[in-house]
Amino acid sequence: MKSVLVILFLTLFYNAQAQQRTVSGKVTDSNNATIPGASILKKGTTTGTSADASGKYTLSVGPNDVLVFSFIGYKTQEVTVGSRSIIDVSLETDVNELREVVVTALGIQREEKSLGYAIGKVAGPEFTKVARENFLTAMQGKVAGVTINETGGAGSTINVVIRGAKSLSNDNQPLYVVDGVPMFNSANNVGGFGSGNSTVDYGNAISDIDPESIESVSVLKGASATALYGSRASNGVMLITTKKAKDGQGMKVSVSTNNTFDVPQRYLGVQKQYGGYVVSTPEQNGGSQIMSPLISPFGLGAELDKGYYAIQWNSPLDANGKPIPIELKSYPNNVKNFLRDYGFTTTNSVQVTNGGKMVNTRIGVTSMKNKGLIPNTDLNRNNLSLSLSSKLTEKLTVSTDINYVNSFAKNRASGDRGTNPLQWAYVTPAYVNIMDLKDYNIGQGNTIKNLLPGDSNNPWMLANDVNNSFNRNQIFGNIMATYNFSSKLSLMARMTVDKLDELRESKIGQGYSQEPKNGSYGISNSNNFERNNDALLSYKDKFGDFDVNISAGGNVRYSKSSNVSNSAKTGAGLIIPNLYTLSNISNTALNYSSARYEKQVNSVYGTANIAWKEAIYLDLTARNDWSSTLPAANRSFFYPSASLSVLINEFIPMNHVDMLKVRGGVARTGYDTDPYRLLQVYANGGNWGEAIMLNKQSGLLNPNLKPEQITSQEYGVEAKMFGGRVRFDGTYYIMNDRKQIFPVPLAPSTGATTININAGLLQSRGVELMIGGTPIKTADWNWDLNLNFTKNQTKILELADGIPYVEPWNQANVANRGYVKGATLPDGSKADGLLGNLYTRKTLRVTDKESPYYGYPIIPGNPKTGNFSDDPELTNSNIYSKTGNYNPKFIMGLQSSLTWKGFTLGMTFDWRHGGQFVSQTFRYMNDDMLTQYWADKTVTPGVAGGPSDALRDWVVKNASTLITPERVYPIGGPTPATGGFPESSNMPFPGNMDGVFYPGVFGEMGADGRFTLYQENLGNPGTIFEPWGASNLWSVGSYAVFDADYLKLREISLSYDLPRAWVKKAKMDNAYIGIYSRNIMVWTKKGFGVDPERAFQPSGSGLFQGVERYNVSPWIVPVGFKVGFTF
């Protein structure tokens, strides 16, 4: 019996094997181009394969099997195997498949063709093909209408503005929503503890999201798209969808590693040919035998490498204990030697997904570690994510997404002047070898080796003994249930939570010059929490040619925040050095502050989407909010919107046109305010002995505030042609922002300085264009190009009565002022009303066009009395005139992706055209005479010697280049070779000169305000000199204004997907390797050498749009590689 069964089994097995055979073939499209990745499945099974990079496939089949060929954008085709061994298939383009699905407000998925407004989108691979510490920088230049500026290295704050800055009071940052969770985000640049302007950038929390976990990002730009999110979405919304497991996917494990080397390529232009002003009188530092010269300022002094000798800080002592002069040599690589050779970031990620019939699960773990270029700086981040969905019954599905992020650093370097070690490395005079300062502790560590006396600081000490640490923990997520009553009616209920806690500590060592009493210490603890409960009832049905989707729901948002901060008062110091605790600060020296707020917004909303024959789409939305931060009479505000989308191609047949859509929409949204801005309270005024003082607020609050009102119109055209190979999207929009909440000044007699009011009308107009195409698409080649263009202008059309302008900031003697369009300016011109205008007080000049001195600057002094200033400097008028505007005229981005077989070469370009910025770095470093810009701008007279008629004639002859509308150039220099003139008698070196004069005239101002009785100061006998320096430019704001244009090769990457045959042998689904680089090239207009992008940081954080502050980091070109695989 057993033998019979064995024979029967072998017979059946042989027959089965005889019927099984291998078929092969190629999958192409209607143009005979191959379709790599096309799916080939046996119908009714999960057995199948995918076409390789050449469109070829092989599969084991039986004669009765039916093969199902499919790919996105093409019609599915079924083929019976029969007796064939070669089956080639040509798939037809499916126009319906070209209709992309995007995520819109409230997480609702919609076909893109149905939308009556513009929406930007970035797919997941864009966030991972080039490794980045945060996902936002991966979007730079890739979405029209979105400006993204990074303000520093890893972990720094990212500034995102959608459709231009349009508010006078808020930071213009968008709302971020991750899997339905509205995220807490703020521009987290904060002032450090202690003195010295020690601003520290701890970064904003949204940057902590793991790029490896992102499936896609949708950018909702206009009010029509964002109205359902209410007041907090007035600046736009970024909807982030994370990766999920898919039904029937089975278990997959993905592993990737990224390693990036931050290589410094170009340093700030600092002159190396002159040292500090060295005099022969040494000073002892802290009782040690370390000798310090008197230097004032840092970059003015003898020429180096000329054989001059002087007593220096490290001069040896003779037998009598007196310092011996040594040669003044230059050390041009001080900054380079101070920094690490390169920064390094490694990111490792593991993602596990399991997709079944009833339960889908995804778990992701990512770890990022960064070591910065500045010694003793670091950043670490760990991400853990869980996504779980379960179909409990045929009608009920529940899901949850939970994310945990821990970011921490032992030290974040200060980005300001005070305790910024890199700034002090630049300030180190060129004759000092910075490596000689590295072992800075003298004796028992109570004395610090400084290169300069007074307020100077050793950069090595600042890097190691001034530490700004932080530890940020954030957990956010949702739990959601969806119940389908029928195929037409469903109910979604959801709760989301975002909890963010952050601890910061600043430890300032005793060697810091501004904290001489044993250093300083400060600690702060902030806690933020937000909970949203929402529900949405949805109904969909078809009535003849009409498809109707109606939804109604509500939301309750509750948020609270608190902050407690303790630190030593400026200069008060610690009781015991190097003991960083609050108990080591005396009671009278302790600064304490705390804040706490709560806010609740209740909302109801609804939406109706009506489609006719899938050709015309009408969207209607409505929302009403009740905000606790507004007075009871005004806290209810309503947001309606309507948009229309019409597909022209559905009415008029067009060859090769897949879609031609016109769209338009109108909407109204609003904006409330922060808590506790209605009623006056007393503030903590510090201590008076043991007593606590209370202060009245300087600004009056307004108990009758109303919500801001924003109305918008948006019109656009979209087209897709030739199977999606040519794409176009154009948008024009107008936004009117009324009743903005901002402070206006009050008369001193009121006892207050400002009061918050509702006033003003700002109007933004803009154009967004996107052009995309696939010019090459063959069996082996594919080339995609995408170009986007953005132009936006915001104008002030109204302000409050009696308020001539608003001034968001005034920095470096440059005022950012907003005048109402058409208003008469102080200089007599008419205001254009543009938001972002920069005004400076111009140099006082001769305005009489009949005068031979027309246009010459007027220098202080009275020619009638002979009373002249000993240091005649350029004089500013009291009249502000427009110098520029920090907004660009337009921004463009270009992305290219070229694929050949398994290789893909990607490139991204950014172009910003127009606009200006103010450089505080230039202003301070030029004042210290450290910039190469200063050295290069030295004007060499054509006549040697002192004042003479010949020198005067040379100045007059060259007046058109020496005296321009923008600049007045000083004449002279620090050496005879540069035309220098001796101004003082105590210059210790024979070649050292310090005299300079500004070409101009002295004049007496009459009662009518006109200047008369001009007397020349043009190099003629009697010309008055002053010490060569830049302090005379300190008050001339226009000298620190530079053009903000740039063109950047933002990123370049080369990746390779390993052949499928190789991968299968290794029992993997896919594997890839890649190399990449960022910030490869940059072109800017002639200026100081600072990256203009660093000037556009979030406002409301001590930093301002259009102001660059002490960004002395070198230009860094990250270079890295990535390896990943899935099995």
RAHULIN-V497035 format. One line per field, one symbol per residue. ss: DSSP state (@ for helix, = for strand, . for the rest). psi: psi as a letter, one per 20 degrees, with the letter a starting at -180 (. if undefined). burial: # if it has 24 or more other ideal C-beta (glycine too) atoms within 12 Angstrom, else .. Layout:
ss->???
psi->???
burial->???
//
This chain:
ss->.@@@@@@@@@@@@@@@@@@.=========....=....====.....===.....======....=====...=..====.....=..===.=.@@@@..===.@@@.===@@@....=====@@@@........@@@@......=====.......=====............====..==......===.......===...@@@@..@@@=======..@@@@@@@@@@@...======.......=================...=...=........==......===.........=.....==......=.....=..==......@@@@@....=============...=============......==============....==============....=......@@@@@@@......@@@@...==....==...=......@@@@@@@===================....====================...........========================..=======================.............@@@..@@@=======================...============........============@@@......===============..........=======..======..==.......==============....====================..@@@...========================...==================......=======..======....=.....=...=..=======.=...........===.==....==.....=.==========....===========..===========..====@@@@@@@@...=@@@@@..=.........@@@@@@@@@.@@@@=....=.===..=@@@..=..........=..====.======.....=======........==...@@@...@@@@===..============..@@@@@@....===============.......@@@@=........=.==......============.
psi->ghggggggghgggggghhhprpqraqpraijjpqnqjqpoqppjrjpaaqqahjjqrqpprrhjqppopqqpjqpqppppgcjqipoppopqpohhhioqprpaqjjppqphiipjrqpqqpqghhiihopqhqhhhiipjippippopqjbbpjrppppppkqpjqihrjjqrppooliopqppqokpqprrarklmppoirqhhiipohijpgrppoogrhhhihiibhijhjrpoopprqqqqpjhapqpppqpppppoophprqnpqiiqaroprioqqqokjrjpppropoahjpaqqrkjjqqqprhkprqahjjqqpqrqoqqnikggghhqqhqrpppppqpppqooahhppqpppppppppprhpqkqrpqppppqpppqpnhahhppqrqpppppopqqhpoqqjahfkohhghhhhpqiipohhiignippcjjippoqhqrcjrqphhghhhiopnqqoppppqaqpqpppohaihpqpppqpqpopppppqqpooriiphimimjarqqqqpqpppppppqqppqpqrpncjpppppqqarqoppqqqqpppprqqpihaqgpqjonqhijpqgijpppqqqpqqqpppqqrqqpoppokkhpppppqqqpqopiiqqhijipqpoqqpqpppohiihopppjohpopqqqqqrpaapbrrqlkgqqrqqpjaqnciqpqpqqphpprojkqrqqppqqqpqrpqqpqlkjipqqopppqppooqlqoqqqqqqhiijrhrqprprropppqrppqppqrnhpnahiqpoppppqpppqppqohqrqpjohrqnhqopkkppoqoqppiqprhjirppijppjqpqqoqpprpioiiqijpiqqpqpqohgijnqqhmorqpqrjppqphapiqqhrpqqpppoppodjpppqqpqpopprrrrpohgggghhhjliqhgghhjpooqipraaprhhgghgghhkhhhhorhhqopqparirhhjkqpphrjkpiphjpqjqqqppaqqqpprhjjqpalqpqmkirpipprrppajhiihinhhhjpqqjqqppngqpqoqpoqqhggghhjlrgrqqqqqrqqlgqpprqpbhjqohhijmrprjjiqqpjppolnjqrppnpprqppqqp.
burial->......................#######...##########.....############.##..#.#####.##.##.#.#.....#####.#.#..###.#######.########################################################################################################################################......#############..#############..##.##...###############.#.#.######.......#.#..#####.#######.##############...################################......#############.########################..#..##......######..###########################.......###################################################......###############.#.######.####.##.#.#.##...#####...#.#############..#################...##############.##......###################.##....................####..#########################################........#####################..#.#..###################..#.#####.###########.#.#.....################......#.#######.#....#..#######..####################.############.######################.#####.#..##...##.###..#..##...##########.######...###.##############......#..#######.############.########################.#..#.....############.#.#..########################################.
//
